[in-house]
Structures are given as C-alpha cells and as structure tokens.
Amino acid sequence: MLTELRVRDLAVIADVTLPLSPGLNVLTGETGAGKSMLVDALALLLGERASSDVVRPGAHKAVIEAAFEGVPPLTDLGVEPEDGRLVLKREISAEGRSRAWVNGSPATVSVLAQLGALLVDLHGQHETQSLLRPDAQRDILDAYGDAAVERTAVRDAHERLRELERRDAELKARREEVQRKADYLRHVIQEIERAQPRVGEQETLETEAKRLAHAEELVRLARELEEALDTAGLARAAKLVAGLERLDPAAGQWRQLLDGAFANVGELAQTARDYAAGIEADPRRLEDVEQRRDVLFRLTQKYGPTLPDVLATRDRTARELDLLDTADLDLRQIAEQRAAAAAEFARACTALSGKRRRGAERLGHAVNELLPALGMPGGRFAAHLVALPAPQGSGAEGVVFEIQLNVGMEARPLAKVASGGELSRLMLALKVVLAEHDAVPTLVFDEVDQGIGGLVGGRVGEALAGVARGSAGSRQVLVITHLPQIAVCADHHLVVAKGATRGLATSDVQLVTGAARTRELARMLGDADMGTALRHAEELLRKASATSATRSGTPAPPASPRRSRR
C-alpha cells in the first residue's frame, strides 16, 4: 500500500511529504489550504493528463513521487518490485513536457496509469458523478456478483457471432457483385484464353520481327563479313612466326596462338555464311508476327502491363467466377457456425443474467442495511435489470440503480433524484459493500462528506473505518474531510496548513497526535481557543476510541482527564 507521497513545486505546494499508514488516514485543514491538491497530485502520478499550469510559479518543474510497500510481482506490466517496494515518479515541466519512472527506470505515463488501477482507487467528485452512468452501474453490479468470468464469456461469444455475421454478409455481397458482372468476367477469361499468351513471347516476337523486316540488309552484312575474313593476312603471319622461331626458339610458342586464330577466323566465316543462307525475306511471316504482337499489345493494355499480369488477371477472374459455384456451400457452413455461435452466446448471456439477478438481490440488501446509518433512514436502494431489445457484448440486459429517498416515495433512477450528498453517501455504501470484492489496496475519498454533518457524519466516519479494517484484514483508506465526526475515526490524522514563503502561498502537512490533534478537531468544531470546543473534541475522541475498541474486541484506553476550568 501507499506509504509515502512527496510533492514538490505543484501549485501552492512547495515541498510536502505525506506519510501514510495502513488503516484510515484523514487529511484535514482550512478551506483552500491545499488538501485536494494532494489528491490531484496523486491522480497526476497515476496517469492523469497534465498541463504546464500545475507547476508552481517560478519553478522549472513539478515532481511527484510515491512509495508503495508489499507490492507483488506485476509480470504482465514487466514490473518487478524490489523486496515488495515500488517507487513511482513523475515530472511535469513548465513547458508541459512529462516524464515518468518506475523504480528508477524510465516508463510511460500509460504504465503509471495501469499501475495506478492496480494500486489505488481514487474516488473524487468526478468518480461520484460516474455512478450515474449505466455502464458504471453495470460494472459495480458485476464486480459485486463475481461475474467476471461470465462477462468475458459473453464478450467473446458475441465477438465470435459478430465475426461470423460479418463473414456471411461479406460473402453474400461478393456473390451478388460477381453475379452482376459474371458476363464480363467470362469475356475476360475467354479473350485471354483464346490468345493463349506465353511468358517471354513478346520479346521473342520482337526479335523475329526485326530480323524479317531487315532480311536483305542482314544478308548483305553477313556476306561482307565473310569476305573480310580472308586468310591471306594470317598466312603472312605464319611465315613471320616461322622466321622468328628460327632466330629465337622461344617465339615458337606463338604458333599455338596463330593456329587458334586460323580456327576462329574459319569458324566465324562459316557462321556468317550459314547465317546469310538462313535469312529469307518472308513478308507473310512478318505480317503474322506483327498481328500476333498487336494481339499481345492489346491484352497488356487491357489487363497488363505485362504478360505475367495478363495471366494473373485470368487466374484471378477465374477464381471470382468460382465463387458462384462455392458460395452456397460456404454460406451453409457459415450458417451452421452462426447457429452454434448464437446458441453459445445465448447460453453465456443466460449465465451472466443469472449471476446479475442474484448479485442485484444481494447488493440491494447489503446497501439498504447501511443507508439508515448514513443518514438515509427511509432510503431504499435496488439494482434493476432492464432487458435490451437485443443482447449485446455486455449481456442481455442493462443495469439501472434506483433509489427511494423516503418512505412512500416512488423509486426512481439514481440519475434523476440524488443530490451530491446523497450520491456521496450511496457511493460510500457501495464501497463498503464492495470492499471485500475489491483487490485494490488503497482507497482515496475526496468530497465524501458533501451535504452531511452531525450524527450522520459520525456514521460515515465509522463506515470509512470499517472499509479500512475490513473482514479480510487491514487495508488503507485516505479521506479528505471537513467534518470532525469523520476525522476522529482516523488511525492517522494529517493536517494541511497554508502560509506564505517569500511572498508566495505555500502548503505544508503535519501528522498530528495528542493535544495537537485535539486542537485541530476543536478548530473543525469551531474556535480552537474555546474551552468548550476542546472539551467537545476530547469527548469525540473518547467515543471514537470506545467504538473502535468495541468493534475490534479490545478494551478502550482510559479516557484522558478533562481540562480544568479556571
């Protein structure tokens, strides 16, 4: 849980360290002292969007750090606490840039947000208003009813069914499109197959066309080449080599080269002779070649740009036409799969609906037991399931929280009747009920005392203390309050005060105990210098201590003596 929160250069806060402990931590102070700013700082640390205007005037950056103890390995996020300790840090520069760290290693703000969702449940005015949203009400009921497995099953079954419906619609649309252009597709295939193009054919025809078009010139050039290759020059070269060899035997090795030249010249001359004999001007063949080239050119213009592209078009078109033969079978198979998926979706919805019905009954009963103690003696709460026109990925019904504020009044949806104070108390009742189902170890409440006071305030304080202790063991609750009836229930009482440092408003936090705590409670009751307020504060502390001892089964400590009056 959260053991320490340090905030530097954030709005009115210069440098404040907030020591926190298990149990109920209460934060009090004058209005405007900066209490809610500490909750805002925690929200920023846990991923809330930041802007440069949160930085204290004159500072380069705001820095927020928090230490958590007893954190298990978070392998899904790639985070490994050091001996169960996790330190989060975020900096926000005066230019609006933001940086984050987890145990000293750079991290993203989204990672901070994911960690925050696991470590802290931050409940302020915004979260109270979220209680009015149907999706939030559905989530609360499902959490209380342990319906996570059923919700996942419904979501997955719905996605499977939607995918099959999409495939069915897509295949039908494709089949209709192929039917509309079937004649054209058949024409494409027939045109290409009649031409029977072959890969590389264009290049071969181009070479042949050039040869036929220039047959006479090719014969003339080949014959001139043959005539140019006479052996008279080579015969003279042979005599010269013989003369050289007589004078220098080393020149004899040139004879092999000369013999090779005789052979190559002879071979080249024969080749030119044969080439000239093989060339024949054939106008008809040239016309056929050009016609074939025209056919291939038109194909590439329509289906190209190359012959491989033309052949690929033929194959692709043939596959489209094949769809007319295969679509019916594929649609029947999809229909069978859809029927099975729909049945599975219906079963999953039925299971989820059952969990929700049972959960709604238990949730209503549990909340209604708490409402009288929270100042709503005639209030009745119920979670109603409203069937949807068609099941969705969230199930077959919506969830509507209804509240009856007083006996004899009609129950109406929460969004239409509840005031801010009633919303806060109802949210607190839900938090108390859900505490055993909530794995988040730290709960933070701001504005929980809106619209309440007196005896109800004390009941709210006891309820918050109950959430902090819980039947499953101690957890951590941080509450910002103006009510002494809530503050006296705290295990740890912190006071925020605002003064001036070098002409700039500055907040500070102190842990108060003993007489200092009594004076703070007296201030919250009225005037800290009045003996009546101090005695009232002492009495509240005694009663809170006795109530806590009764709940825990341990004897209450002896009451401190009253102040004597002079």
C-alpha positions as CSV (number, residue, x, y, z in Angstrom):
1,M,0.0,0.0,0.0
2,L,0.9,3.7,-0.2
3,T,3.5,4.6,2.5
4,E,4.7,8.0,1.3
5,L,3.7,10.7,-1.1
6,R,6.1,13.6,-1.9
7,V,5.0,16.6,-3.9
8,R,7.3,19.4,-5.0
9,D,6.5,22.7,-6.8
10,L,2.9,21.8,-7.6
11,A,0.6,24.8,-7.5
12,V,0.6,26.0,-3.8
13,I,2.8,23.1,-2.7
14,A,6.5,23.8,-2.4
15,D,7.8,20.6,-0.9
16,V,5.4,18.3,1.1
17,T,5.9,14.7,2.2
18,L,2.8,12.9,3.2
19,P,3.5,9.9,5.5
20,L,0.7,7.3,5.2
21,S,0.0,4.1,7.1
22,P,-2.5,1.1,6.9
23,G,-5.9,1.9,8.2
24,L,-7.9,5.1,8.0
25,N,-5.8,8.2,7.1
26,V,-7.6,11.5,7.4
27,L,-6.5,14.8,5.9
28,T,-8.0,18.0,7.3
29,G,-7.2,21.7,7.1
30,E,-8.7,25.1,6.4
31,T,-10.6,25.6,3.1
32,G,-8.1,26.4,0.4
33,A,-5.2,25.0,2.3
34,G,-4.4,22.6,-0.5
35,K,-5.9,19.3,0.7
36,S,-7.5,18.4,-2.6
37,M,-4.3,19.5,-4.4
38,L,-2.6,16.5,-2.8
39,V,-5.2,14.2,-4.2
40,D,-4.8,15.9,-7.6
41,A,-1.0,15.2,-7.3
42,L,-1.7,11.5,-6.7
43,A,-4.0,11.5,-9.7
44,L,-1.3,13.0,-11.9
45,L,1.2,10.5,-10.6
46,L,-1.2,7.7,-11.6
47,G,-1.5,8.8,-15.2
48,E,-3.9,11.7,-15.3
49,R,-3.3,14.2,-18.1
50,A,-1.1,17.1,-17.0
51,S,-0.6,20.7,-18.2
52,S,2.1,23.2,-17.6
53,D,-0.2,25.4,-15.4
54,V,0.1,22.9,-12.5
55,V,3.8,23.9,-12.0
56,R,4.4,26.3,-9.1
57,P,5.1,29.8,-10.2
58,G,8.9,30.4,-10.5
59,A,9.7,26.6,-10.6
60,H,11.1,24.7,-13.6
61,K,9.1,21.6,-13.0
62,A,6.7,19.8,-10.6
63,V,7.8,16.5,-9.2
64,I,5.5,13.9,-7.6
65,E,6.8,10.6,-6.0
66,A,5.1,7.8,-4.2
67,A,6.4,4.7,-2.4
68,F,4.3,1.5,-2.2
69,E,5.1,-1.4,0.0
70,G,4.0,-5.0,-0.2
71,V,3.5,-5.0,-3.9
72,P,3.6,-8.4,-5.6
73,P,5.4,-9.0,-8.9
74,L,3.5,-7.4,-11.8
75,T,4.8,-9.6,-14.6
76,D,2.0,-8.5,-17.1
77,L,3.4,-5.0,-16.9
78,G,7.0,-6.0,-16.8
79,V,7.4,-4.5,-13.4
80,E,9.4,-6.3,-10.6
81,P,9.2,-4.5,-7.2
82,E,12.4,-4.6,-5.1
83,D,11.6,-6.5,-2.0
84,G,7.9,-5.6,-2.5
85,R,8.8,-1.9,-2.8
86,L,7.6,0.2,-5.8
87,V,8.6,3.8,-6.3
88,L,6.7,5.8,-8.9
89,K,7.9,9.3,-10.0
90,R,6.6,11.8,-12.5
91,E,7.9,15.2,-13.6
92,I,5.9,17.9,-15.3
93,S,8.0,20.7,-16.8
94,A,6.9,24.3,-17.0
95,E,6.7,23.8,-20.8
96,G,4.2,21.0,-20.4
97,R,6.5,18.0,-21.0
98,S,6.1,15.0,-18.8
99,R,8.5,12.2,-17.8
100,A,7.9,9.1,-15.6
101,W,9.9,6.5,-13.8
102,V,9.2,3.2,-12.1
103,N,11.9,2.1,-9.5
104,G,14.3,4.5,-11.2
105,S,13.8,3.1,-14.8
106,P,12.1,5.3,-17.4
107,A,8.5,4.5,-18.0
108,T,5.5,5.8,-19.9
109,V,2.5,7.6,-18.4
110,S,0.3,4.8,-19.6
111,V,2.3,2.4,-17.5
112,L,1.7,4.6,-14.5
113,A,-2.0,4.6,-15.2
114,Q,-2.0,0.8,-15.4
115,L,-0.1,0.5,-12.1
116,G,-2.5,3.1,-10.6
117,A,-5.5,1.0,-11.5
118,L,-4.0,-1.9,-9.5
119,L,-2.7,0.1,-6.5
120,V,-5.1,2.9,-5.9
121,D,-8.9,3.5,-6.2
122,L,-9.1,7.3,-6.4
123,H,-12.6,8.5,-5.6
124,G,-13.4,12.2,-6.0
125,Q,-16.3,14.2,-7.3
126,H,-15.8,13.0,-10.8
127,E,-16.0,9.4,-9.7
128,T,-19.2,10.2,-7.8
129,Q,-20.8,11.5,-10.9
130,S,-19.7,8.4,-12.8
131,L,-22.0,6.5,-10.6
132,L,-24.8,7.9,-12.7
133,R,-23.6,6.2,-15.9
134,P,-25.3,3.0,-16.8
135,D,-22.0,1.3,-17.7
136,A,-20.6,2.2,-14.3
137,Q,-23.6,0.8,-12.5
138,R,-23.4,-2.4,-14.6
139,D,-19.7,-2.7,-13.7
140,I,-20.4,-2.3,-10.0
141,L,-23.1,-5.0,-10.0
142,D,-20.9,-7.4,-12.0
143,A,-18.0,-6.8,-9.6
144,Y,-20.2,-7.5,-6.6
145,G,-21.7,-10.6,-8.2
146,D,-18.4,-12.1,-9.1
147,A,-19.5,-12.1,-12.8
148,A,-16.1,-11.5,-14.4
149,V,-15.9,-15.0,-15.9
150,E,-19.4,-14.8,-17.3
151,R,-18.8,-11.3,-18.7
152,T,-15.7,-12.5,-20.5
153,A,-17.6,-15.4,-21.9
154,V,-20.4,-13.2,-23.2
155,R,-18.0,-10.7,-24.8
156,D,-16.0,-13.5,-26.5
157,A,-19.2,-15.3,-27.7
158,H,-20.6,-12.0,-29.0
159,E,-17.4,-11.2,-30.9
160,R,-17.4,-14.7,-32.5
161,L,-21.0,-14.3,-33.5
162,R,-20.4,-10.8,-34.9
163,E,-17.4,-12.1,-36.9
164,L,-19.5,-14.9,-38.5
165,E,-22.2,-12.4,-39.3
166,R,-19.6,-10.1,-40.9
167,R,-18.2,-13.0,-43.0
168,D,-21.8,-14.0,-44.0
169,A,-22.7,-10.5,-45.2
170,E,-19.3,-10.1,-46.9
171,L,-19.6,-13.4,-48.8
172,K,-23.2,-12.6,-49.9
173,A,-22.1,-9.1,-51.1
174,R,-19.2,-10.6,-53.0
175,R,-21.5,-13.2,-54.6
176,E,-24.0,-10.6,-55.7
177,E,-21.2,-8.5,-57.2
178,V,-19.9,-11.5,-59.1
179,Q,-23.4,-12.3,-60.4
180,R,-23.7,-8.7,-61.7
181,K,-20.5,-8.8,-63.7
182,A,-20.4,-12.5,-64.5
183,D,-20.7,-11.9,-68.3
184,Y,-17.9,-9.5,-68.2
185,L,-15.7,-11.9,-66.2
186,R,-16.4,-14.7,-68.6
187,H,-15.5,-12.4,-71.5
188,V,-12.1,-11.6,-69.9
189,I,-11.3,-15.3,-69.4
190,Q,-12.3,-16.2,-73.0
191,E,-10.4,-13.3,-74.5
192,I,-7.2,-14.2,-72.7
193,E,-7.5,-18.0,-73.2
194,R,-8.2,-17.5,-77.0
195,A,-4.9,-15.6,-77.3
196,Q,-3.0,-18.1,-75.2
197,P,-0.2,-15.7,-74.3
198,R,3.1,-17.2,-73.1
199,V,5.6,-15.5,-70.8
200,G,8.5,-14.1,-72.8
201,E,6.6,-14.3,-76.1
202,Q,6.7,-10.6,-76.7
203,E,10.5,-10.4,-76.6
204,T,10.8,-13.4,-79.0
205,L,8.4,-11.9,-81.5
206,E,10.1,-8.5,-81.4
207,T,13.4,-10.1,-82.3
208,E,11.9,-12.1,-85.1
209,A,10.1,-9.1,-86.5
210,K,13.3,-7.1,-86.6
211,R,15.0,-9.9,-88.5
212,L,12.2,-10.3,-91.0
213,A,12.0,-6.5,-91.6
214,H,15.7,-6.2,-92.3
215,A,16.4,-9.5,-94.0
216,E,18.2,-8.1,-97.1
217,E,20.4,-5.9,-95.0
218,L,21.3,-8.7,-92.7
219,V,22.3,-11.0,-95.7
220,R,24.5,-8.3,-97.2
221,L,26.3,-7.6,-93.9
222,A,26.8,-11.3,-93.2
223,R,28.4,-11.8,-96.7
224,E,30.6,-8.8,-96.4
225,L,31.8,-10.2,-93.0
226,E,32.6,-13.5,-94.7
227,E,34.6,-11.8,-97.4
228,A,36.5,-9.7,-94.9
229,L,37.7,-12.8,-93.1
230,D,40.2,-14.0,-95.8
231,T,43.3,-15.9,-94.6
232,A,45.9,-14.1,-96.6
233,G,46.9,-11.9,-93.7
234,L,47.2,-15.0,-91.4
235,A,49.3,-16.9,-94.0
236,R,51.8,-14.0,-94.0
237,A,51.7,-14.0,-90.2
238,A,52.6,-17.7,-90.2
239,K,55.7,-17.0,-92.3
240,L,56.8,-14.2,-90.0
241,V,56.4,-16.5,-86.9
242,A,58.5,-19.2,-88.7
243,G,61.3,-16.6,-89.3
244,L,61.2,-15.5,-85.7
245,E,61.3,-19.1,-84.5
246,R,64.4,-19.8,-86.5
247,L,66.2,-17.0,-84.8
248,D,64.6,-17.3,-81.4
249,P,63.1,-20.7,-80.5
250,A,61.1,-19.0,-77.7
251,A,58.9,-17.5,-80.4
252,G,57.6,-21.0,-81.2
253,Q,55.0,-20.7,-78.5
254,W,53.2,-18.1,-80.6
255,R,52.4,-20.7,-83.2
256,Q,49.6,-22.1,-80.9
257,L,48.0,-18.7,-80.8
258,L,48.3,-18.4,-84.5
259,D,46.7,-21.8,-85.0
260,G,43.8,-20.7,-82.8
261,A,43.4,-17.5,-84.9
262,F,43.2,-19.6,-88.1
263,A,40.5,-21.8,-86.5
264,N,38.4,-18.9,-85.1
265,V,38.5,-17.0,-88.4
266,G,37.4,-20.0,-90.3
267,E,34.6,-20.8,-87.8
268,L,33.4,-17.2,-87.9
269,A,33.4,-17.1,-91.7
270,Q,31.4,-20.3,-91.8
271,T,29.0,-19.0,-89.3
272,A,28.4,-15.8,-91.3
273,R,27.9,-17.9,-94.5
274,D,25.3,-20.1,-92.8
275,Y,23.6,-17.1,-91.3
276,A,23.3,-15.4,-94.7
277,A,21.9,-18.6,-96.2
278,G,19.3,-18.9,-93.4
279,I,17.9,-15.4,-93.7
280,E,14.9,-15.3,-96.0
281,A,12.6,-12.3,-96.7
282,D,9.1,-13.6,-95.8
283,P,6.5,-10.8,-95.9
284,R,3.7,-13.1,-95.0
285,R,5.5,-14.4,-91.9
286,L,6.3,-10.8,-91.0
287,E,2.6,-9.9,-91.2
288,D,1.7,-12.8,-89.0
289,V,4.3,-11.8,-86.4
290,E,3.1,-8.2,-86.4
291,Q,-0.5,-9.3,-86.0
292,R,0.4,-11.5,-83.1
293,R,2.3,-8.6,-81.5
294,D,-0.8,-6.5,-81.9
295,V,-2.9,-9.1,-80.1
296,L,-0.5,-9.3,-77.2
297,F,-0.2,-5.5,-77.1
298,R,-4.0,-5.1,-76.7
299,L,-4.0,-7.7,-73.9
300,T,-1.4,-5.9,-72.0
301,Q,-3.1,-2.6,-72.5
302,K,-6.3,-4.0,-71.0
303,Y,-5.1,-6.5,-68.4
304,G,-1.3,-5.7,-68.2
305,P,1.1,-4.0,-68.2
306,T,3.0,-7.3,-68.7
307,L,2.0,-10.8,-69.9
308,P,2.5,-12.2,-66.4
309,D,0.0,-9.6,-65.2
310,V,-2.4,-10.7,-68.0
311,L,-2.2,-14.3,-66.9
312,A,-2.6,-13.3,-63.3
313,T,-5.8,-11.4,-64.3
314,R,-7.1,-14.5,-66.0
315,D,-6.5,-16.6,-62.9
316,R,-8.0,-14.0,-60.5
317,T,-11.0,-13.7,-62.7
318,A,-11.5,-17.4,-62.8
319,R,-11.4,-17.5,-59.0
320,E,-14.1,-14.9,-58.8
321,L,-16.3,-16.9,-61.1
322,D,-15.6,-20.0,-59.0
323,L,-17.3,-18.1,-56.1
324,L,-20.6,-18.6,-57.9
325,D,-20.1,-22.4,-57.5
326,T,-18.7,-22.4,-54.0
327,A,-20.6,-19.6,-52.2
328,D,-23.7,-21.6,-51.5
329,L,-21.7,-24.3,-49.7
330,D,-19.6,-21.8,-47.8
331,L,-22.8,-19.9,-46.8
332,R,-24.3,-23.1,-45.5
333,Q,-21.2,-23.8,-43.4
334,I,-21.2,-20.3,-42.1
335,A,-24.9,-20.6,-41.2
336,E,-24.2,-23.7,-39.2
337,Q,-21.3,-22.0,-37.4
338,R,-23.6,-18.9,-36.7
339,A,-26.3,-21.1,-35.3
340,A,-23.7,-22.8,-32.9
341,A,-22.2,-19.4,-32.0
342,A,-25.7,-17.9,-31.4
343,A,-26.6,-20.8,-29.1
344,E,-23.3,-20.4,-27.2
345,F,-23.9,-16.6,-26.9
346,A,-27.4,-17.2,-25.6
347,R,-26.1,-19.7,-23.0
348,A,-23.4,-17.2,-21.9
349,C,-26.0,-14.4,-21.6
350,T,-28.3,-16.6,-19.6
351,A,-25.4,-17.5,-17.2
352,L,-24.5,-13.8,-16.9
353,S,-28.1,-12.8,-16.3
354,G,-28.4,-15.4,-13.5
355,K,-25.3,-14.0,-11.8
356,R,-26.6,-10.5,-12.2
357,R,-30.1,-11.3,-10.7
358,R,-28.6,-13.0,-7.7
359,G,-26.0,-10.2,-7.3
360,A,-28.6,-7.5,-7.6
361,E,-30.7,-9.0,-4.9
362,R,-27.7,-9.3,-2.5
363,L,-26.3,-5.9,-3.4
364,G,-29.7,-4.2,-2.7
365,H,-30.0,-6.0,0.6
366,A,-26.4,-5.1,1.7
367,V,-26.7,-1.4,0.7
368,N,-30.1,-1.0,2.3
369,E,-28.6,-2.2,5.6
370,L,-26.1,0.7,5.6
371,L,-28.4,3.5,4.4
372,P,-30.0,4.3,7.8
373,A,-26.7,4.7,9.4
374,L,-25.6,7.0,6.6
375,G,-28.5,9.4,7.2
376,M,-31.0,7.9,4.8
377,P,-33.4,6.1,7.1
378,G,-36.2,5.9,4.6
379,G,-34.0,5.2,1.7
380,R,-34.3,2.0,-0.3
381,F,-31.8,1.0,-3.0
382,A,-32.3,-1.5,-5.8
383,A,-30.4,-2.6,-8.8
384,H,-32.8,-3.4,-11.6
385,L,-32.1,-5.4,-14.7
386,V,-33.7,-4.0,-17.9
387,A,-33.9,-6.3,-20.9
388,L,-32.3,-4.9,-24.0
389,P,-34.0,-5.1,-27.4
390,A,-31.2,-7.5,-28.5
391,P,-28.4,-9.0,-26.5
392,Q,-25.1,-7.1,-26.8
393,G,-21.5,-7.8,-25.9
394,S,-22.2,-6.6,-22.4
395,G,-25.1,-9.1,-22.0
396,A,-28.9,-9.3,-22.5
397,E,-29.8,-6.5,-20.1
398,G,-28.8,-3.1,-18.8
399,V,-28.5,-2.2,-15.2
400,V,-30.3,0.7,-13.6
401,F,-29.7,1.7,-10.0
402,E,-32.9,3.1,-8.4
403,I,-33.3,4.9,-5.1
404,Q,-36.3,5.6,-2.9
405,L,-35.3,8.5,-0.8
406,N,-38.1,8.4,1.7
407,V,-40.9,6.0,2.8
408,G,-43.9,6.2,0.5
409,M,-42.0,7.9,-2.4
410,E,-41.7,6.2,-5.7
411,A,-38.3,4.6,-6.6
412,R,-36.7,6.4,-9.5
413,P,-33.4,6.1,-11.4
414,L,-30.4,7.4,-9.4
415,A,-29.5,10.0,-12.0
416,K,-32.9,11.7,-11.6
417,V,-33.3,12.0,-7.9
418,A,-30.0,12.0,-6.0
419,S,-28.3,15.2,-4.8
420,G,-24.5,15.4,-4.4
421,G,-24.6,14.5,-0.8
422,E,-26.9,11.5,-1.4
423,L,-24.6,10.4,-4.2
424,S,-21.6,10.6,-2.0
425,R,-23.3,8.5,0.7
426,L,-24.6,6.0,-1.7
427,M,-21.2,5.6,-3.3
428,L,-19.7,5.2,0.2
429,A,-22.3,2.5,1.0
430,L,-21.4,0.7,-2.3
431,K,-17.7,1.0,-1.4
432,V,-18.3,-0.5,2.0
433,V,-20.2,-3.4,0.4
434,L,-17.7,-3.9,-2.4
435,A,-14.7,-3.6,-0.2
436,E,-14.4,-7.4,0.2
437,H,-14.5,-7.8,-3.6
438,D,-12.1,-5.0,-4.4
439,A,-8.4,-6.1,-4.7
440,V,-7.1,-2.5,-4.8
441,P,-5.3,-2.0,-1.5
442,T,-5.6,1.8,-1.2
443,L,-8.9,3.8,-1.4
444,V,-8.8,7.6,-1.6
445,F,-12.0,9.6,-0.9
446,D,-12.4,13.3,-1.6
447,E,-15.6,15.2,-1.0
448,V,-17.2,12.2,0.7
449,D,-18.7,14.5,3.4
450,Q,-20.6,16.7,0.9
451,G,-24.0,17.6,2.2
452,I,-23.8,15.7,5.5
453,G,-23.0,16.5,9.1
454,G,-23.9,15.8,12.7
455,L,-24.7,12.2,13.7
456,V,-24.6,11.1,10.0
457,G,-21.0,12.4,9.8
458,G,-20.1,10.1,12.6
459,R,-21.8,7.1,10.9
460,V,-19.9,7.9,7.7
461,G,-16.6,8.0,9.7
462,E,-17.4,4.6,11.2
463,A,-18.2,3.3,7.7
464,L,-14.9,4.5,6.4
465,A,-13.1,3.0,9.3
466,G,-14.9,-0.3,8.6
467,V,-13.7,-0.2,5.0
468,A,-10.1,0.4,6.2
469,R,-10.2,-2.5,8.6
470,G,-12.4,-4.9,6.6
471,S,-13.1,-8.5,7.5
472,A,-10.3,-9.8,5.3
473,G,-7.6,-7.7,7.1
474,S,-6.3,-4.2,7.2
475,R,-6.3,-2.0,4.1
476,Q,-5.6,1.6,3.5
477,V,-8.1,4.5,3.2
478,L,-7.2,8.2,2.7
479,V,-10.1,10.6,3.3
480,I,-10.2,14.4,2.9
481,T,-12.8,15.8,5.1
482,H,-14.1,19.0,6.9
483,L,-16.1,17.0,9.5
484,P,-14.6,16.3,12.9
485,Q,-17.1,13.4,13.3
486,I,-15.1,11.7,10.4
487,A,-11.7,12.9,11.5
488,V,-12.0,11.3,15.0
489,C,-12.3,7.9,13.4
490,A,-8.9,8.1,11.8
491,D,-6.0,5.8,12.7
492,H,-3.7,8.6,11.4
493,H,-4.6,12.3,11.3
494,L,-2.8,14.7,8.9
495,V,-3.3,18.4,8.8
496,V,-2.7,20.7,5.8
497,A,-1.9,24.3,6.6
498,K,-1.2,27.2,4.2
499,G,1.2,30.0,4.8
500,A,3.5,32.3,2.8
501,T,7.1,31.7,1.8
502,R,8.9,34.6,0.2
503,G,5.5,36.2,-0.7
504,L,4.2,33.0,-2.3
505,A,1.3,30.9,-0.8
506,T,2.8,27.6,0.4
507,S,1.1,24.5,1.9
508,D,2.5,22.1,4.5
509,V,1.4,18.8,6.0
510,Q,1.9,17.6,9.6
511,L,1.0,14.4,11.3
512,V,-0.9,15.3,14.5
513,T,-1.4,13.3,17.7
514,G,-2.3,14.0,21.2
515,A,-3.0,17.7,22.1
516,A,-2.2,18.8,18.5
517,R,-4.9,16.5,17.2
518,T,-7.4,17.7,19.8
519,R,-6.7,21.3,18.8
520,E,-7.3,20.5,15.2
521,L,-10.6,18.8,16.0
522,A,-11.6,21.8,18.1
523,R,-10.8,24.1,15.2
524,M,-13.0,22.0,12.9
525,L,-15.8,22.2,15.6
526,G,-15.5,26.0,16.0
527,D,-12.8,28.0,17.8
528,A,-9.6,26.2,18.8
529,D,-9.1,28.6,21.7
530,M,-12.5,27.9,23.2
531,G,-12.6,25.5,26.1
532,T,-16.0,24.2,25.1
533,A,-14.7,23.2,21.6
534,L,-11.7,21.5,23.1
535,R,-13.8,19.5,25.6
536,H,-16.1,18.5,22.8
537,A,-13.2,17.4,20.7
538,E,-11.9,15.3,23.6
539,E,-15.3,13.7,24.0
540,L,-15.5,12.9,20.3
541,L,-12.1,11.2,20.6
542,R,-13.2,9.1,23.6
543,K,-16.3,8.0,21.9
544,A,-14.4,7.1,18.7
545,S,-11.9,5.1,20.8
546,A,-14.6,3.2,22.6
547,T,-16.4,2.4,19.3
548,S,-13.2,1.2,17.8
549,A,-12.4,-0.9,20.8
550,T,-15.9,-2.4,20.7
551,R,-15.6,-3.3,17.1
552,S,-12.1,-4.9,17.5
553,G,-12.9,-6.6,20.8
554,T,-10.1,-4.9,22.7
555,P,-10.5,-2.7,25.8
556,A,-10.7,1.0,25.2
557,P,-7.8,3.0,26.6
558,P,-8.6,5.1,29.7
559,A,-10.1,8.4,28.9
560,S,-7.8,11.4,29.3
561,P,-8.8,13.8,32.1
562,R,-10.9,16.8,31.2
563,R,-9.2,20.2,31.2
564,S,-9.9,22.0,34.4
565,R,-11.7,25.3,34.1
566,R,-10.3,28.3,35.9
